[in-house]
Amino acid sequence: MLPSLASLLLALIALAAVLGLILLAQRLVRATGLVPRGSGRLSVEETLALDPRRRLHLIACEGRRVLLLTGGTADQVIGWLPGPEGRP
């Protein structure tokens, strides 16, 4: 037996409401600072658009930082930057 159009519409509205509440809760948690940003081992510290295709990214990985060039014919590692303690 096929569900009626009204019950399908009610189910879609309920699904949209639940998804909206989840997204709202996620924004509230981030806005209140309960989850620190960049707390993982890998984080994007900064990104610079060089032209419409290429970007330069500064990535932090376990206390070390690396410059990556993306978007050209091939992505490239430009180089590792010294960490906060001066180590490479």
RODRENTOR-922883 format. One record per atom (N, C-alpha, C): residue number from 0; residue in one letter; atom name; x, y, z. Coordinates in steps of 0.001 Angstrom, whole numbers. Layout:
N
[NUM 'A' 'CA' [X Y Z]] ...
This chain:
88
[0 'M' 'N' [835 -1175 0]] [0 'M' 'CA' [0 0 0]] [0 'M' 'C' [886 1247 0]] [1 'L' 'N' [627 2136 -907]] [1 'L' 'CA' [1417 3350 -1050]] [1 'L' 'C' [959 4408 -43]] [2 'P' 'N' [1928 5111 553]] [2 'P' 'CA' [1544 6177 1471]] [2 'P' 'C' [922 7334 695]] [3 'S' 'N' [64 8055 1360]] [3 'S' 'CA' [-606 9160 692]] [3 'S' 'C' [351 10337 525]] [4 'L' 'N' [-30 11254 -302]] [4 'L' 'CA' [778 12431 -569]] [4 'L' 'C' [948 13282 692]] [5 'A' 'N' [-73 13349 1506]] [5 'A' 'CA' [3 14147 2730]] [5 'A' 'C' [1024 13565 3703]] [6 'S' 'N' [1085 12254 3821]] [6 'S' 'CA' [2051 11655 4743]] [6 'S' 'C' [3484 11797 4219]] [7 'L' 'N' [3670 11716 2909]] [7 'L' 'CA' [4992 11948 2333]] [7 'L' 'C' [5445 13391 2557]] [8 'L' 'N' [4534 14321 2363]] [8 'L' 'CA' [4853 15724 2584]] [8 'L' 'C' [5196 15982 4048]] [9 'L' 'N' [4465 15384 4954]] [9 'L' 'CA' [4735 15526 6385]] [9 'L' 'C' [6102 14939 6741]] [10 'A' 'N' [6450 13811 6148]] [10 'A' 'CA' [7757 13195 6407]] [10 'A' 'C' [8885 14080 5883]] [11 'L' 'N' [8725 14672 4714]] [11 'L' 'CA' [9743 15570 4166]] [11 'L' 'C' [9905 16826 5017]] [12 'I' 'N' [8814 17364 5505]] [12 'I' 'CA' [8881 18543 6372]] [12 'I' 'C' [9578 18190 7678]] [13 'A' 'N' [9279 17043 8238]] [13 'A' 'CA' [9934 16620 9475]] [13 'A' 'C' [11427 16406 9263]] [14 'L' 'N' [11809 15808 8139]] [14 'L' 'CA' [13222 15601 7827]] [14 'L' 'C' [13948 16938 7677]] [15 'A' 'N' [13331 17878 6982]] [15 'A' 'CA' [13937 19203 6818]] [15 'A' 'C' [14079 19905 8168]] [16 'A' 'N' [13108 19750 9052]] [16 'A' 'CA' [13182 20373 10373]] [16 'A' 'C' [14314 19767 11199]] [17 'V' 'N' [14467 18459 11161]] [17 'V' 'CA' [15540 17800 11913]] [17 'V' 'C' [16904 18218 11374]] [18 'L' 'N' [17068 18240 10057]] [18 'L' 'CA' [18336 18670 9470]] [18 'L' 'C' [18631 20129 9812]] [19 'G' 'N' [17611 20972 9804]] [19 'G' 'CA' [17787 22370 10180]] [19 'G' 'C' [18221 22510 11632]] [20 'L' 'N' [17648 21723 12529]] [20 'L' 'CA' [18044 21759 13938]] [20 'L' 'C' [19477 21280 14128]] [21 'I' 'N' [19891 20273 13381]] [21 'I' 'CA' [21271 19782 13480]] [21 'I' 'C' [22246 20870 13020]] [22 'L' 'N' [21959 21521 11908]] [22 'L' 'CA' [22828 22586 11418]] [22 'L' 'C' [22859 23766 12378]] [23 'L' 'N' [21728 24106 12972]] [23 'L' 'CA' [21676 25191 13943]] [23 'L' 'C' [22496 24854 15183]] [24 'A' 'N' [22402 23630 15652]] [24 'A' 'CA' [23186 23209 16816]] [24 'A' 'C' [24681 23247 16504]] [25 'Q' 'N' [25063 22857 15310]] [25 'Q' 'CA' [26471 22896 14912]] [25 'Q' 'C' [26992 24329 14914]] [26 'R' 'N' [26227 25254 14388]] [26 'R' 'CA' [26656 26656 14374]] [26 'R' 'C' [26738 27236 15783]] [27 'L' 'N' [25798 26870 16628]] [27 'L' 'CA' [25825 27374 18000]] [27 'L' 'C' [27044 26856 18755]] [28 'V' 'N' [27379 25595 18556]] [28 'V' 'CA' [28542 25022 19235]] [28 'V' 'C' [29815 25707 18762]] [29 'R' 'N' [29935 25949 17477]] [29 'R' 'CA' [31129 26629 16954]] [29 'R' 'C' [31183 28082 17411]] [30 'A' 'N' [30029 28754 17466]] [30 'A' 'CA' [30002 30165 17849]] [30 'A' 'C' [30342 30356 19329]] [31 'T' 'N' [29970 29416 20167]] [31 'T' 'CA' [30242 29546 21600]] [31 'T' 'C' [31655 29131 21950]] [32 'G' 'N' [32375 28512 21009]] [32 'G' 'CA' [33762 28140 21269]] [32 'G' 'C' [33919 26846 22036]] [33 'L' 'N' [32903 26028 22092]] [33 'L' 'CA' [33014 24747 22797]] [33 'L' 'C' [33953 23784 22091]] [34 'V' 'N' [34069 23928 20773]] [34 'V' 'CA' [34980 23102 20003]] [34 'V' 'C' [36066 24017 19455]] [35 'P' 'N' [37306 23886 19930]] [35 'P' 'CA' [38358 24765 19435]] [35 'P' 'C' [38694 24450 17986]] [36 'R' 'N' [38920 25502 17205]] [36 'R' 'CA' [39294 25304 15798]] [36 'R' 'C' [40763 24955 15708]] [37 'G' 'N' [41082 24119 14758]] [37 'G' 'CA' [42477 23760 14552]] [37 'G' 'C' [43034 22884 15652]] [38 'S' 'N' [42172 22160 16348]] [38 'S' 'CA' [42650 21322 17436]] [38 'S' 'C' [43211 19993 16932]] [39 'G' 'N' [43027 19710 15648]] [39 'G' 'CA' [43539 18462 15099]] [39 'G' 'C' [45014 18561 14768]] [40 'R' 'N' [45555 17507 14253]] [40 'R' 'CA' [46972 17480 13905]] [40 'R' 'C' [47260 18239 12628]] [41 'L' 'N' [46256 18404 11772]] [41 'L' 'CA' [46443 19038 10480]] [41 'L' 'C' [45476 20213 10368]] [42 'S' 'N' [45989 21407 10015]] [42 'S' 'CA' [45110 22564 9865]] [42 'S' 'C' [45636 23480 8774]] [43 'V' 'N' [44712 24163 8112]] [43 'V' 'CA' [45058 25158 7105]] [43 'V' 'C' [45152 26491 7831]] [44 'E' 'N' [46353 27050 7878]] [44 'E' 'CA' [46538 28310 8585]] [44 'E' 'C' [46170 29505 7717]] [45 'E' 'N' [46520 29453 6433]] [45 'E' 'CA' [46246 30582 5560]] [45 'E' 'C' [46237 30109 4111]] [46 'T' 'N' [45437 30795 3282]] [46 'T' 'CA' [45375 30500 1851]] [46 'T' 'C' [45408 31814 1086]] [47 'L' 'N' [46201 31852 20]] [47 'L' 'CA' [46341 33053 -796]] [47 'L' 'C' [46070 32689 -2252]] [48 'A' 'N' [45122 33390 -2883]] [48 'A' 'CA' [44829 33171 -4302]] [48 'A' 'C' [45841 33945 -5129]] [49 'L' 'N' [46628 33235 -5919]] [49 'L' 'CA' [47625 33872 -6763]] [49 'L' 'C' [47034 34324 -8085]] [50 'D' 'N' [46160 33522 -8648]] [50 'D' 'CA' [45419 33854 -9858]] [50 'D' 'C' [44148 33006 -9826]] [51 'P' 'N' [43304 33078 -10855]] [51 'P' 'CA' [42036 32326 -10784]] [51 'P' 'C' [42196 30814 -10606]] [52 'R' 'N' [43336 30245 -10969]] [52 'R' 'CA' [43512 28797 -10867]] [52 'R' 'C' [44400 28369 -9715]] [53 'R' 'N' [45439 29138 -9411]] [53 'R' 'CA' [46450 28693 -8455]] [53 'R' 'C' [46266 29340 -7089]] [54 'R' 'N' [46570 28548 -6046]] [54 'R' 'CA' [46497 29021 -4672]] [54 'R' 'C' [47731 28554 -3914]] [55 'L' 'N' [48151 29393 -2981]] [55 'L' 'CA' [49254 29076 -2100]] [55 'L' 'C' [48676 28822 -713]] [56 'H' 'N' [48950 27648 -153]] [56 'H' 'CA' [48388 27244 1142]] [56 'H' 'C' [49502 27109 2168]] [57 'L' 'N' [49245 27613 3366]] [57 'L' 'CA' [50135 27404 4494]] [57 'L' 'C' [49457 26390 5403]] [58 'I' 'N' [50054 25189 5498]] [58 'I' 'CA' [49469 24067 6231]] [58 'I' 'C' [50322 23783 7462]] [59 'A' 'N' [49664 23585 8597]] [59 'A' 'CA' [50363 23194 9818]] [59 'A' 'C' [50090 21717 10076]] [60 'C' 'N' [51148 20973 10357]] [60 'C' 'CA' [51034 19541 10611]] [60 'C' 'C' [51939 19188 11786]] [61 'E' 'N' [51339 18918 12926]] [61 'E' 'CA' [52054 18512 14135]] [61 'E' 'C' [53188 19474 14482]] [62 'G' 'N' [52897 20768 14484]] [62 'G' 'CA' [53892 21750 14874]] [62 'G' 'C' [54808 22213 13757]] [63 'R' 'N' [54743 21599 12603]] [63 'R' 'CA' [55549 22011 11446]] [63 'R' 'C' [54630 22680 10442]] [64 'R' 'N' [55196 23541 9604]] [64 'R' 'CA' [54411 24241 8596]] [64 'R' 'C' [55028 24018 7217]] [65 'V' 'N' [54156 23891 6216]] [65 'V' 'CA' [54606 23650 4847]] [65 'V' 'C' [53813 24557 3904]] [66 'L' 'N' [54478 25046 2861]] [66 'L' 'CA' [53827 25821 1807]] [66 'L' 'C' [53508 24901 634]] [67 'L' 'N' [52243 24911 199]] [67 'L' 'CA' [51808 24102 -940]] [67 'L' 'C' [51251 25012 -2016]] [68 'L' 'N' [51611 24746 -3266]] [68 'L' 'CA' [51068 25449 -4416]] [68 'L' 'C' [50138 24489 -5139]] [69 'T' 'N' [48854 24860 -5250]] [69 'T' 'CA' [47873 23979 -5883]] [69 'T' 'C' [47201 24688 -7048]] [70 'G' 'N' [46656 23897 -7949]] [70 'G' 'CA' [45839 24426 -9026]] [70 'G' 'C' [46529 24571 -10358]] [71 'G' 'N' [47810 24385 -10456]] [71 'G' 'CA' [48496 24464 -11749]] [71 'G' 'C' [48420 23135 -12460]] [72 'T' 'N' [49426 22849 -13268]] [72 'T' 'CA' [49449 21555 -13955]] [72 'T' 'C' [49710 20429 -12969]] [73 'A' 'N' [50428 20746 -11867]] [73 'A' 'CA' [50676 19764 -10819]] [73 'A' 'C' [50807 20502 -9488]] [74 'D' 'N' [50307 19915 -8416]] [74 'D' 'CA' [50461 20504 -7092]] [74 'D' 'C' [51901 20312 -6638]] [75 'Q' 'N' [52441 21320 -5951]] [75 'Q' 'CA' [53848 21275 -5570]] [75 'Q' 'C' [54029 21658 -4111]] [76 'V' 'N' [54994 21026 -3468]] [76 'V' 'CA' [55436 21438 -2147]] [76 'V' 'C' [56529 22471 -2356]] [77 'I' 'N' [56277 23694 -1909]] [77 'I' 'CA' [57255 24762 -2067]] [77 'I' 'C' [58376 24592 -1051]] [78 'G' 'N' [58021 24277 181]] [78 'G' 'CA' [59044 24059 1183]] [78 'G' 'C' [58485 24053 2586]] [79 'W' 'N' [59282 23516 3495]] [79 'W' 'CA' [58926 23483 4915]] [79 'W' 'C' [59451 24742 5583]] [80 'L' 'N' [58640 25320 6443]] [80 'L' 'CA' [59038 26512 7201]] [80 'L' 'C' [59469 26091 8598]] [81 'P' 'N' [60359 26854 9215]] [81 'P' 'CA' [60760 26503 10583]] [81 'P' 'C' [59573 26584 11522]] [82 'G' 'N' [59532 25668 12485]] [82 'G' 'CA' [58473 25647 13481]] [82 'G' 'C' [58680 26731 14523]] [83 'P' 'N' [57819 26787 15531]] [83 'P' 'CA' [57927 27810 16551]] [83 'P' 'C' [59239 27739 17334]] [84 'E' 'N' [59818 26563 17468]] [84 'E' 'CA' [61071 26408 18207]] [84 'E' 'C' [62291 26590 17296]] [85 'G' 'N' [62063 26953 16027]] [85 'G' 'CA' [63171 27139 15102]] [85 'G' 'C' [63616 25880 14413]] [86 'R' 'N' [62974 24767 14686]] [86 'R' 'CA' [63344 23520 14021]] [86 'R' 'C' [62609 23413 12687]] [87 'P' 'N' [63161 22776 11683]] [87 'P' 'CA' [62520 22665 10364]] [87 'P' 'C' [61359 21702 10389]] 
